[in-house]
Amino acid sequence: MPTLLVAPTAPHERLVCAVMAGGSGTRFWPLSRRDTPKQLLKFFGEKTLLRTTIDRVAPLCPPERRLVITAERLRDAVQTDLPELGAGQIIGEPAPRNTAPCMAIAAIVAEQMDPDAILVLLPADHYVADAEGFRRALTLAAAEADTGRIVTLGVTPTQPETGYGYIELGDKAANGVHAVKRFVEKPDLKAALGYLQGGQHLWNAGVFVLRADVALRAIGAHVPVILGALAPLRDGGLRYDRDDFAATLWAAFPHCPSVSIDYGVMEHERDLRVVRLDAGWSDVGTWQSVLGLKPESAPNFVAGDVLALDCEDCVLISQGPQLAAVGLRELAVVATEKATLVLPLDRSQDVREVVARLQAAGRDDLL
Amino acid sequence: MPTLLVAPTAPHERLVCAVMAGGSGTRFWPLSRRDTPKQLLKFFGEKTLLRTTIDRVAPLCPPERRLVITAERLRDAVQTDLPELGAGQIIGEPAPRNTAPCMAIAAIVAEQMDPDAILVLLPADHYVADAEGFRRALTLAAAEADTGRIVTLGVTPTQPETGYGYIELGDKAANGVHAVKRFVEKPDLKAALGYLQGGQHLWNAGVFVLRADVALRAIGAHVPVILGALAPLRDGGLRYDRDDFAATLWAAFPHCPSVSIDYGVMEHERDLRVVRLDAGWSDVGTWQSVLGLKPESAPNFVAGDVLALDCEDCVLISQGPQLAAVGLRELAVVATEKATLVLPLDRSQDVREVVARLQAAGRDDLL
């Protein structure tokens, strides 16, 4: 907590941004592969989603206050993508344990960076059209978080999405901040339509803003086993930028249970707050959602060396072989040097089946 | 003509098979490219269409009686594909001049191989399911040709095809051979339906069987300029297997007009004969026609490293990148190392447009 003896620092100047970049999804195969998961893909030009996520918060968060928590095997790739980060600012988890242990590590490191840190936990692989709008929401959330509350960002729904979690709004507090009535799991279509019309539900964007000490208090209260497992990271003056931090983490981390922030922490908290985000947000969850990110005037989402004749509402991506598409509707065609995928956008989920088949067939060369 | 002083040789033992392999079509882009036209593609396993064409007639025609007439720039590729042929048996045309000059060269060389040769002129890039049925038709045609008539093969139509030329049947002669009433150009759908129901029209398969001397007589009668231009190939004891044959051809060939066998010769001939071919023939003209060549029990035409889930009536070909296709209907997906094409089969003709666009864009690397 800032003391009154020094000039108080504005909350948004005390942010530490921790990007959760451990995902290893297969939904964007063949673009995403074991060593290039979604957060390391360049959907929109030259930058990875991870780089774009960092750049989005950069004006609020100088390099020394950034942190990326990823899978150990992706550490080198992340370091290449984010050369401005010191080695201690890229933390490789030795095994997947979902997001709650990740939040604990982030809070421990943030507190080591700045005892008064306000932690921003961010997914590495989302899309936001209006970066400035995003930063405005974060600034508002930081002020609210400085009071000791946990703040989340909620996106105004634009369609009856059944793939997202929702946040039900409670009473309005000051500054356009709402209380959170409850978190709602992925709804069915009927419920999603109701949420869309009712105006009382926002999409859970998976972004959390809270003081580092509040984060540690909440984890200690709801999943103390995590804090117990990670205690060696706080012992004896150990710091994230010391050489022995990684080894200590490797020894401690496997003892963490696999728990998500939502299940493990947020659902047990009262007095949560939500800041509304209207900035063209997408979780970029499937090929279908990628279509939604095309420029409005464009008939298709196109990236790479593509010739499209009379195609509409298609996702056409080439990374390698030239792609010629004629007369297609609502199709994804994704060509890489190793593999080509063609499927209707409304069957985007079936990429999993493709990957499972390739796995079963021992086609590790393609995964 | 065989004399009565030596034991007469059966007509089908005097065949010289000349394969016309000069095509440079773009309808199978990206599989077919400038240096690998359709006849050099391996649609069906390990053999090119050209190799398959040669092998189909092999039991009737030993290596020394085979001849391939192709474009000069394809000569090396043809030689690699057909190593059993001597250099003189692969003739490279220095420029495209359609098929009538090709027929003239074939007749000249056939006569040099065997003064009593019965020439078989074959397209290099067709498909025939029943090779033995094809050879039976050739044997029948050879006997008929031995009488001095020109014989063509006609395929019983199985659909109202508007992309083929037709042969209207005249009176029936002996041995299941018919007279040809006339050649009919590509009909409209209504006419094609009438032909299909009427039973008096066969598809023109572009295969001609005739004595070499008859071929030279017919060309001399109807397009004498070709015979005049190529006269040096017959002068002073020159033969196809001499080193100076190619240079003589190069000097003479450009003086030939560009004329097809059908227009230049056949339409002016009377007393033509046709032998019916019911052997599962296709000209393999478009991606759509390739679908027709799949095994009946298979849902798709598949070649190469392809994973197809819930696809029907598709042509799925990979030569290079692995291809994963999900939930597709009546689509062609063709993946090579350089390019991937995706288009509905009923728009197979639009491949030309793709190639034209790439050409206009200077993408010679893809053509």
Interface residues (C-beta under 8 A of the other chain):
Chain A: P30 L307 L309 S318 G320 P321 Q322 L323 A324 A325 V326 G327 L328 L331 V333 A335 T336 E337 K338 A339 T340 L341 V342 L343 P344 R347 D350 V351 E353 V354 R357 L358 A361 R363 L366
Chain B: P30 L307 L309 S318 G320 P321 Q322 L323 A324 A325 V326 G327 L328 L331 V333 A335 T336 E337 K338 A339 T340 L341 V342 L343 P344 R347 D350 V351 E353 V354 R357 L358 A361 R363 L366
